[in-house]
């Protein structure tokens, strides 16, 4: 061993590795092939059955990986981010720290903690294959053999800074029970992601929490269960599928902040819950094309997320079934707020979609169902646009094959062509505020107002954005007006003060008698002989039903009016 390996007596379960000019460690390095001393310290602790290896302040220059293989229960700890492990060999494909082995089950490790250091991978060659295909240019690399998976397990990576690796910054191949927490992973030239676990077995076996991941080429975090509280900036900016801030096949994905990239969250396979994440547009000019994209999956819950100013669609379900998209806020999607592509039996409810189609006015929708999207529940959503660039429709079924959907109790405000387009012959559209379907029955009621002769007793404006047909008006007097000879005329008018009021419903209805009067009954003063046309709320005429007191005062009058109507 060279002079840089210095024996300083028994080190028990702790070994200190320092770098020249600090020679205080049990092992010390001179800045050339420093992995020799580091690996010697690891081997020593392995003989003892584990322990703590502390790297001092400084840069440790390596020419081959730091190897933690066939050793259990090791804490491999730096002295903060001023402890730097730097691979000095140009165009190397080595991992910086390798834990376990992909080929040899005898070299797997358990109970390893990597913490409080910096990995510098700028000399690593940029990967051209995914690391599960070619194991190359990784930062902190956990490995188990494919033939004996999950033998490297129960490990932690925390408080590390992983910078500019040629492939994934923190990576696992068929490993289990790994926690990655409070790390900063930046500028990886990764094939997949800054943090990536391949072959994740099941929930809770790759926990990714409270990390910052920034400027990673293909993605921020790929897989993990759960993925919680991470902050991801400008990751996954390539315009390819699965290039995203978070790519997950398991979940849950909760409470993350994601800025920039092509997709915000890409979910597939067995992802379960995507909740309370915040996705925002990029400040660097790189547009996010999709917010949350779920493909080829079932029973995913997408709830409570905030998605702001995405280039294409806020939330997309493609070929997915029995998913719930609920209580999300989507603001200023340039195209569609929520989009279903060939997706069935999903529930879309309680979402607020504000100013969709901002970049494609009259060409995109608040909620779009297309490519044979059937048996979906679209209910209790608010789709609202007061921007100059409005959606074509607030809710749209693209074609007749988008059928058997139930679209009900939504609030739809602001559109270029129409509020709701029903294309499926068997779909049900009912109870939506701002839209009434043809033939849909509705009811309205309100109080009668006492007054003097010629005063307005009630004025009701058609609340719908479509024309309606009024089937019946009923007036109930519960307290007489107090003056003999007081009457009420009721008809269609142009405004609330009764301009051009007619008598299509009542002429000389008695107000000084407690009674219930029907507009179809002549003995009640009713004059109606057919359903009466009433224009939509935006019309300048014939969109009000007005009741006016005539002939004498009705100062004591108490009662109600009832209006039954259908969509035209």
PyMOL commands that set and color helices and strands:
alter all, ss='L'
color gray80, all
select helices_A, chain A and resi 35-47+105-107+146-148+522-524
alter helices_A, ss='H'
color red, helices_A
select strands_A, chain A and resi 14-19+27-29+51-55+58-62+66-68+74-77+83-87+97-100+112-115+118-120+140-143+153-158+161-163+170-173+176-181+184-186+195-198+206-209+212-214+219-222+227-228+231-233+244-248+253-254+257-259+263-268+273-275+278-280+290-295+301-303+306-308+313-318+324-326+329-331+338-341+347-349+352-354+365-370+377-379+382-384+393-397+406-408+411-413+418-421+428-430+441-447+456-461+468-479+487-493+506-510+515-518+532-534+544-550+558-567
alter strands_A, ss='S'
color yellow, strands_A
deselect
rebuild
show_as cartoon
